[in-house]
Amino acid sequence: MLCLPVAAGVLTVTSLVYMPCRTSGRTPSDYGPYRWEQITIPAHSGGTFEGYLVHGTNSATVIFPPATSGDRGARLKEARVLMQRGYNVLTFDSRRCAGLGPLSLGHGEVQEVGDVLDYLRSRNDIDMDRVGIHGFSSAGATAIMAAARYPSLKAVVAEGGYADLDDLIHDYEQDMPLLVTPFRWSFRLTYRVIVGNSLDTLSPVDVIDQIGPRPVLLIYGSKESSLAGGRLQAEAATPHAELWVVPGAGHGNYIDVAPELYAERVVGFFDRALVDN
């Protein structure tokens, strides 16, 4: 009986961290006549990431890290609202697309944001006092943990991210302890063996209070299972965080449910943090 949840823990972690690259095939040209270039970003751990740098007109730059195994084109739909308003936008491939090993589901990817910041510093056309980050799902968690580590990130938008990944599993343990307890043990052990880190590192709620006075915008759908974690993060980062709950939205379809309001909230947030200041 116990073998099933143990095996499920191993298979779940393996499928998550070795998720194949999800190739979108999209470029900035699919969204308008923008001036952009394909870039190569050196990785601290060795190897390189391919990315897009869309050139804007207002001197502010927003980094869009990839969610799980997404590629550099996966978040251009959301990035377009900033591209239309004159922002520089930088997107880049996930570790899976770059051929650099397993995902860590958020924590190890923080260093990749650091690699992007190093790349931006190497250019003479980027104002490093006006750099923000926008992440979704696991990249939302990455965005928060990266901002806590790197003060050069002046503003954060995090969509649909977990507050503490281990707590998400633990929440089910009270109802089904005979199944969830061995699953959780197996999940944690397999994660440590493959990734080399403790699952305890996947906890944005523990570090979000280190970001202030820099502002944070948290976006969740009213139908999203991780909304409770969004509320915890907003409370932990008060008064520097705001939580926008999109009525009727689930995980990741905020811009589809409320396109005009999404653009207004996201652009307005970055305008206040990066442009007006």
C-alpha positions in Angstrom: 0.0 0.0 0.0 2.8 2.4 1.0 4.7 1.6 -2.2 2.1 3.5 -4.4 2.5 7.0 -2.7 6.2 6.5 -2.5 6.4 5.7 -6.2 4.0 8.6 -7.0 6.4 11.0 -5.2 9.3 9.8 -7.3 7.4 10.0 -10.5 5.9 13.4 -9.7 9.3 15.1 -9.0 10.9 13.4 -12.0 8.2 14.5 -14.4 8.4 18.1 -13.0 12.1 18.7 -13.0 12.7 16.8 -16.3 9.8 18.4 -18.1 10.7 18.7 -21.8 11.2 22.1 -23.4 7.9 23.6 -24.4 8.7 25.4 -27.6 6.3 28.2 -28.5 7.9 29.2 -31.8 7.0 32.8 -31.1 9.1 35.9 -31.7 8.4 39.6 -30.8 7.5 40.1 -34.5 4.4 38.0 -34.0 3.0 40.8 -31.7 3.9 43.9 -33.7 6.6 45.8 -35.5 9.0 46.0 -32.6 12.7 46.5 -32.7 14.3 43.4 -31.1 17.3 41.2 -31.1 18.1 37.6 -30.3 20.6 37.5 -27.5 22.9 35.0 -25.8 23.2 35.1 -22.0 26.2 33.4 -20.3 25.1 31.2 -17.4 27.0 31.3 -14.1 26.8 27.5 -14.0 28.2 27.1 -17.5 26.6 27.1 -20.9 24.3 29.8 -22.3 20.7 30.9 -22.5 19.1 32.2 -25.7 16.7 35.1 -25.3 14.9 38.1 -26.9 15.6 41.7 -26.0 12.8 44.0 -27.2 13.9 47.7 -27.4 11.6 50.3 -26.0 11.6 54.0 -25.6 11.1 54.8 -21.9 14.4 53.5 -20.5 12.8 51.0 -18.2 13.4 47.2 -18.6 11.3 44.3 -17.4 12.7 40.7 -17.2 10.3 37.8 -17.9 11.8 34.6 -16.6 10.4 31.4 -18.1 7.8 29.4 -16.2 8.9 25.7 -15.7 10.2 24.5 -19.1 9.0 27.4 -21.3 11.0 29.0 -24.0 11.8 32.7 -24.7 8.6 33.2 -26.6 6.2 31.7 -24.1 5.4 34.9 -22.2 5.4 37.4 -25.0 1.6 37.7 -24.9 1.8 39.1 -21.4 4.9 41.1 -22.2 3.2 42.8 -25.1 1.3 45.1 -22.8 4.6 46.6 -21.7 6.2 46.5 -25.2 3.2 48.6 -26.4 4.0 51.2 -23.7 7.7 51.6 -24.7 9.3 49.2 -22.2 12.4 47.2 -22.9 11.5 43.5 -22.4 13.9 40.6 -21.9 12.8 37.0 -22.2 14.9 33.9 -22.1 14.8 30.1 -22.4 14.3 27.8 -19.4 17.1 25.4 -18.3 15.3 22.6 -20.1 15.3 24.5 -23.4 18.9 25.5 -22.9 20.0 21.9 -22.3 21.4 22.8 -18.8 19.9 20.0 -16.7 16.8 19.6 -14.5 14.6 22.4 -13.3 14.6 23.3 -9.6 11.0 24.7 -9.7 12.0 28.2 -8.7 15.0 28.4 -6.4 17.9 27.5 -8.6 16.3 29.7 -11.3 17.1 32.7 -9.1 20.7 32.5 -10.2 19.6 32.6 -13.8 17.9 36.0 -13.1 21.3 37.0 -11.7 22.9 35.9 -15.0 20.4 38.1 -16.8 21.2 41.1 -14.6 24.9 40.6 -15.3 24.2 40.5 -19.0 22.2 43.8 -18.8 25.0 45.4 -16.9 27.4 44.5 -19.7 25.4 46.6 -22.1 25.6 50.4 -22.5 21.9 50.9 -23.5 20.2 49.7 -20.2 19.4 51.9 -17.2 20.1 49.5 -14.3 18.1 51.8 -11.9 14.9 51.0 -13.8 14.8 47.2 -14.0 11.8 45.1 -12.9 10.7 41.5 -13.1 7.5 39.8 -14.1 7.0 36.0 -13.4 4.2 33.5 -13.7 3.7 30.3 -11.7 7.1 28.8 -10.7 8.6 32.0 -12.3 6.4 34.1 -10.0 8.1 32.3 -7.1 11.4 32.9 -8.8 10.7 36.6 -9.3 10.0 37.1 -5.6 13.0 35.1 -4.4 15.2 36.9 -7.0 14.1 40.3 -5.8 14.8 39.4 -2.2 18.4 38.5 -3.3 19.1 41.2 -5.9 18.4 44.8 -4.9 18.8 45.9 -8.5 15.3 44.5 -9.2 13.2 47.6 -8.4 9.7 46.2 -8.8 8.1 42.7 -9.0 5.0 41.4 -10.6 4.3 37.7 -9.5 1.4 35.8 -10.9 0.0 32.6 -9.6 3.1 31.4 -7.8 3.2 29.1 -4.7 3.9 30.6 -1.3 5.6 27.5 0.0 5.7 24.4 -2.1 6.1 22.0 0.8 3.1 23.5 2.5 0.9 22.9 -0.5 1.6 19.2 -0.1 1.2 19.4 3.7 -2.2 20.9 3.4 -3.5 17.6 2.0 -1.7 15.5 4.7 -4.3 16.2 7.4 -7.1 14.7 5.3 -5.2 11.7 3.9 -2.2 11.1 6.2 -1.7 7.4 5.2 -1.3 8.4 1.6 0.1 11.9 1.7 2.8 11.4 4.4 4.8 8.8 2.4 4.2 10.8 -0.8 5.5 13.9 0.8 8.6 12.1 2.2 9.3 10.6 -1.2 8.7 13.9 -3.0 11.2 15.7 -0.6 13.8 13.0 -0.9 13.6 12.7 -4.6 13.8 16.4 -5.1 17.0 16.6 -2.9 18.6 13.7 -4.8 17.9 15.1 -8.2 18.2 18.9 -7.6 20.6 19.0 -4.7 18.6 21.3 -2.6 16.0 21.0 0.2 12.4 21.6 -0.7 12.4 24.1 2.1 14.2 26.5 -0.3 11.0 26.8 -2.3 9.3 29.3 0.0 8.8 32.8 -1.4 6.6 33.7 1.6 9.7 33.4 3.9 11.7 36.1 2.0 9.1 38.4 0.4 9.3 40.8 3.4 13.0 41.4 2.4 11.9 43.2 -0.8 10.4 46.3 0.6 10.4 49.2 0.2 10.5 48.1 -3.4 6.9 47.3 -4.5 5.3 44.0 -5.3 2.2 43.3 -7.3 0.7 39.8 -6.7 -1.9 38.6 -9.3 -4.1 35.5 -8.7 -7.4 34.3 -10.1 -10.4 34.0 -7.9 -10.7 30.3 -9.0 -7.0 29.6 -8.3 -6.0 26.9 -5.8 -2.9 28.9 -4.7 -4.9 32.1 -3.9 -4.6 31.4 -0.2 -0.8 31.5 -0.6 -1.1 34.8 -2.4 -2.9 36.3 0.5 -0.2 35.0 2.9 2.5 36.6 0.8 0.6 39.9 0.6 0.2 40.0 4.3 3.9 39.1 4.9 5.0 42.0 2.6 2.6 44.6 3.8 2.6 47.6 3.2 4.8 47.2 0.1 2.7 44.5 -1.7 -0.7 44.7 -3.3 -2.8 41.7 -4.2 -5.1 41.8 -7.3 -7.6 38.9 -7.4 -9.0 38.6 -11.0 -12.7 37.6 -10.7 -13.4 34.4 -12.6 -9.8 33.7 -13.6 -7.9 30.5 -13.0 -4.2 29.7 -13.1 -2.6 31.8 -15.9 -5.6 33.2 -17.8 -5.7 36.6 -16.1 -5.0 38.5 -19.3 -7.7 36.6 -21.2 -10.4 37.2 -18.5 -9.7 40.9 -18.0 -7.4 42.1 -20.9 -7.9 45.8 -20.4 -7.7 45.8 -16.7 -4.7 43.5 -16.8 -2.8 46.0 -19.0 -3.9 48.9 -16.8 -2.8 47.3 -13.6 0.5 45.9 -14.8 1.6 48.9 -16.8 0.4 51.3 -14.1 2.4 49.4 -11.5 5.6 49.4 -13.5 5.1 53.1 -14.5 4.9 54.1 -10.9 7.9 52.0 -9.9 10.3 52.4 -12.9 9.2 55.3 -15.0 7.7 58.0 -12.8 10.5 57.6 -10.2 
